[in-house]
Amino acid sequence: MTHLNIGVIGAGGRGYLSGHAHKPEQGVKITAAADIVPSALQKYKELYGSDVFTTDDYHKLLAKQDIDAVFITAPDYLHETIAVDALKAGKHVYLEKPMAITIDGCDRILKTAFECKKKLYLGHNMRHMPIIQKMKKLIDDGAIGQIKAAWCRHFVAYGGDAYFKDWHADRTKSTGLLLQKGAHDIDVLHWLCGGYTQKVTAMGGLTVYDQITDRHSPEERGDATWSHNNWPPLSLKGLNPVIDVEDISMMLMQLDNGVFASYQQCHYTPDGWRNYTFIGTEGRLENFGDYSGDSVIKLWDRRHHYQDHGDIEYRLSCDLEGHGGGDPNIVSEFIRYIREGGKVKTSPIAARMSVAAGCQATHSIRNGFMPTDIPPVAKEIVDYFNQDLEV
């Protein structure tokens, strides 16, 4: 497949990701866009040419026979329906994370891609971030021995703006933020630890944002733009009229390879960053920063009292554009995959398992913090998708 025509469903917001694919000189063009916001469609015409087909009905985009592949960057609660429709229409699919907002939704997408034999590629761009790749290589090379434990702390300083002013705050549209926001981190923990969550328990609650009474009307679109000036959290205005998701969550995971992991997420911290720790039989690995230009990975592999510098330190100079280079890298791999095939870093099965862990952890929170098992995927589905996974 030498020439590719690309369509984008959900042109606004995260849809900007698709711009990394538009390289007419290499035979890849964005030729169609769908969105319900006219300004988003107009921007695509300005960026990619007045001849770009635009519509507020994604079915009309999928009906175009000259579209080879689509980016689906619409809101999470639409992922399942649009992805199934796109696969049935014969399109290769780049699907933004999370795969869907339910386990059944993920399994329906997997089954459809399996039956239609079209390529399904998941947007877990953190697998393409240099600092995550470096940590994975260190672990795979045995720098800390056999991995036994891991945890991630995620401080979401912008959470009140980004997730409590629009549809994210409504569990009918997101399930919860352990799923929506946590899908990336759960996937990274799974990937670097070499296993999937088998059992999970979690605690959490809505502890701050339910106290804010200033809400926009149900007819308005929430403004999820954020600013450092929106502080402290209880001073925020214009929150979503429905807020029934947790603003703090803590989950414990037992992976199928015996590793124990935890994930903590808070949406009202003053600082925003994520910190991973991995502990093995011969050392500990930790990151400070994830995609800024001064990120560092610290490795402790000798016994001593605590020291803030590692026994070995790895400093990374990361691309600040597109999640530390993760966005352009993942789009490049998607284009290569649908053109040439071959192995890829992202995995539809892994994406489903991160959703499953987030869903079951949310269920645990809302049902007395009880331990919950993760339902498996049919073996033939696992084998089909894993044949393209880079080991």
N, C-alpha and C positions, 0 to 999 in steps of 0.2 A: 504494500500500500504506500505509494510514493507521495500522493497528495492527500491532505486531510482537510475536510471542512468541519469546523467545530461549532456546536451550538451551546448556549449557556442558559440554563434554567435557574432563575434567581439572580438576575444580572446585578442587582444592587448589593450592598453589604459585602459579604465574603466573595461575591462574584468577581471582584477585582483580581482574584487569584488567576482566573483564566487568561489574563493578559500576558502571563509568562509563556503561554502556548502560542500566541500570535506571532509567527515568524514567516511571513510570506516568502522571503528569500529562501527558506528551507521547505517550502511547500505546505505550510500549516497556516490556515487562516480562520479567524472567527468570522462566521458568515451569518449567524442568527442569534438572537437573544430574546428571552421571554421574561417578563416581570409585570407586576400589577402597578408599578410606579412609573409613570411616563418619563420622569427625569432620568431614571436609570437607563431606560432604553435610548433616550436621546444622547446620553453620554457614550453609549456604545457606538452610535453612528459617528459621533465626533472623533472617537478614538480609532475606529476600525473601518470607517468609510460609510458614505451615505447609502451605499447599496446593501448594507447589513439588514437582513430581514428582522423585523421586530414585531412582537405580538404580546398581548396580555393573556393569551391562552396557550399554555405550553403544549397542548395537544396539536396545535397547528404547526409548531416547530417540529415535533416528532413526526408529523406527517410528511415533512420534506424529505424526499428520497436522496437528496444530495448531501445530507448531513451524515457524517460517518460516526461521530462520537459527541457526547454531551458532558458538560460539567453540570452537576446538580448541586447548587449552593443555596437552595431555598431553605426556609426555616425547618428545623428538625422534624416537626410533626408531619411534614409533607414528604420526607425522604422516602418512606416505604412506598407510597402510592406512585410517586413520580419515577422512582427507580424501576419498579415493576413495569410501568407503562413504557419506559425507555427501552428496557431490555426486550420486551415483547415487540417493540417497533423496530428491532434489529440494530440498535445503537450500542456501541461500546460506551461504558459509563465510568466517569470519575464521580464518586459520591463522597461529599464532604462528611466528616465525622460529626456526630455519632451516626452510625449506620442507620439506626432507627431508634424510636423511643420505647420499644418493647422487644423482648426476646423473640416473640412470635413474628414481629415485623421483620427482624433480621433474618430469621429462618425462611420467611416467605421470599425475601430478596435472593438469598442464597439458592433456594430451590429454582427460582425463575432463571437466574443466570446459568445454573447447571443445565436446565432443560433447553434454554435458548442457545447455549454455547457461545455467548457473547462475553467479552472481557469486562470484568467488574473490578474496579480499582478503588481502594478506600483512601481518603485524604488524611491519613495519620502522618502529618508532615514532621512531627518530632522525630520520627525514625530517620529523617534526612538532615537533622540539625547536627552540625559538626561536634558539638560537645557530647551529645547522646551517642553518636557513633564512636567517639573516642573512648567513652566509658564502656561501651559494649566490647570494643576491641581489647581493652585492658582486662575485662572480666573473662572474655573468651580465651585470652592468652594466659590465663592463670595468675594474674598479678596479685589477686587476693585469695588464691586457692579455690576451694569448692565453695560456691556461694550458698549461704544458709539463711540470710535474713536481709530484708530491705524495707525502707520506708521513704515516703515522700511527704514533705510539708509544702502546701501550696497557699501562699498569702495572696489573696485576690483583692488588692487595694481598690481596684476599679469595679468591684462586684456590684455595689449598690447602683451604679449607673448602668453598667452593661447588662445586668441580669434581673434587676428588680424594677425596671421601668417599662418593660415590654413583655411579650409573651413568655419569656423564659420563666417568669415568676409564677406562672399558672401550670400546675402539675399535669393538667390534661393536655398540655402542649409540649411539655419537656420531660415528664415523669419526675425529674428532680435534677439538681445540679451535680450530684455525685455522678450522674450519667452524663449530663450535657457538658459540664466543664471537666469532670474527672476522667472522661473517656481517654483523653490524651495520656494522662499520668498513669492510669491503670494499664494502658497498652505498653507504655515504656517499662513499667515494673515487670509485666509479663515477659516482654522481649528480652530484657537484660537478665532476668532471673531464669529464663529458659523454661517456663511453664505457664499454665493457666490456672486461674483461681478455681478451686474445687469446692470450697466451703467459705462462707463469709458471714460476719456479724458486724453490726454497726450501731453507732449512737449519733445523735445530732438533733437539731431543732431549729425553729425560727425564733431567734432570740433578740433581734434588733429591729429589723425592717418592718415588722408587724406593728411597731409603736408609732410609725409615721402615718399621719392621717391625710397628708396632702397627696392626693391621687388624681391622675388625669381621668377624663371620662372614658367609658368603654368604646366610644366611637373614635377616639383619637389614637393615632399611632404613637407608641411610646418613644421618647427620644433617648436612645441608649448611648449617645456620645458622652464622653467622660472628661473630667478636668480635675487637676490637682486641687483646684479651689473648692471643689465640692467636699468639704470637710468641716466638722466631724460627720460621721455617718448619719446621725439623727437630724442633721440640718438639711438633708436631701429633700427635694420637692418633686412632684410629678411622677410618683411611683405608679406602678400598674394597679388598676382597681382590684385585681385578684392577686393576692400573694399567699400561696400555700405551699411553697417549697422551703427547704431548710437553708439557713444562711451560715450554718456551721455544721460540719459532718466529720466523723472519724470512723474509718472502717478497718477491720482486721481480716486478712486473707490467708487461707492455707492453700498453697498451690499444689498441683498434682504431682510435683517432683519433690515435695517435702519442704520447700522453702516457705518461710513465714514472712508476710509483708503487711505493711500498714500504709494508709493514705489519710491525710488530714487536710481539710479545706476550710478556709475562713474567708468570708466576703466583706469584712469590715476592718481589715488591718490597714495601718497607715502606709506600709510599704508593700510593693508588689514584686514577688519573685517565687520561684519554686526551687526546692532543695532536695536532692536525692542522696540517700546513704545506702551503701551496699556493704555487707559484712560477710566475709568468707572465713575459711579455716586458717588463712594465712595473712589476713589484713583487712583494712577498711578503706573504702573509696567514697569520696563526697565531692559534689560540685558546689561552687560558689559563683552564682550567675549562670544563665543558660544561653542567651544569645547576644549579649553585649560584647563590645570589643575587648573587655578585660576579664573575660570568664576564666576561671581556673579550676582544675580538678586536683584535689589533694589526695594523696595515698599515704596511709600509715601502715608500715609493714614490720615495725620493730616494737618491742614492749618498752614502755616508758610512761611517765606521767603525761597528762594531757599537754599538748603543745598546739598552738593555733596554726602553725605551719606544718605541712605534711613532711614526711620523710622524703617523698618525691612529689614534685608539683609539675603539672602540665598546664601551660598557659596557651589559650586559644585566641586567635584573632579571627572573630567571626564576622560574617557579612550582616550588617544591621538591617538590610532590606529583606522583607519577607520572612519574618521569624528566623533570623540568624542564618538565612540562606536556605531554610527548609522548604519554603514555598517554590522558588525556582527549581530547586533540585527535584522535588517530588513531581512537579509538572513535567519536567524533562523526562523523568523515568516513565511517566504515564504515556507520553507521546511515543517514546521508544518502544514501549510494551505493545501498544496497539499497532505499531508499524512493523515491528520485527519479532515480537514475542520475546522469549527469554525469561530470566529470573528477575524477580522484583523483591524489594524490601518490605512492602506493605502486604497485608494479608486479609482477605475478607473473613477468614475464620478468626483471626486475631481480633479484628474489629468487632465481630459478633461476641467474642468472649469478653471484651472490655465492656460492651453494653450489658452483657449478662451479669457481670460482676457488679456494675453500677446499679442495675435494676434490682438485683437481689439484696444488695446492701441497703438500698432505699426501702425495700419491703421490710427488711429487718428493723430499720429505724422506726418505721410506722407500725410495727407489730411487736412492741416490747423488747426490741433489740435481740430477737431470737436468732440463733445460728440458722443459716439457710444454705442449701446445696445449689450448685449450678447445674442446670440440665445440659446434657451432652448434645453434640451435633451428630447426625447420622454419618457413619463411617464413609460411605461412598461420597458424600458431600465433602468431608474433610480431605479425603484422598484426592479428589478432583482439584480442589483449589490449592492444596499444598504442593502439587507438582510444579507450580510456578514460583514457589516461595524460595527466596535466597536463604540458604542455611548458614 
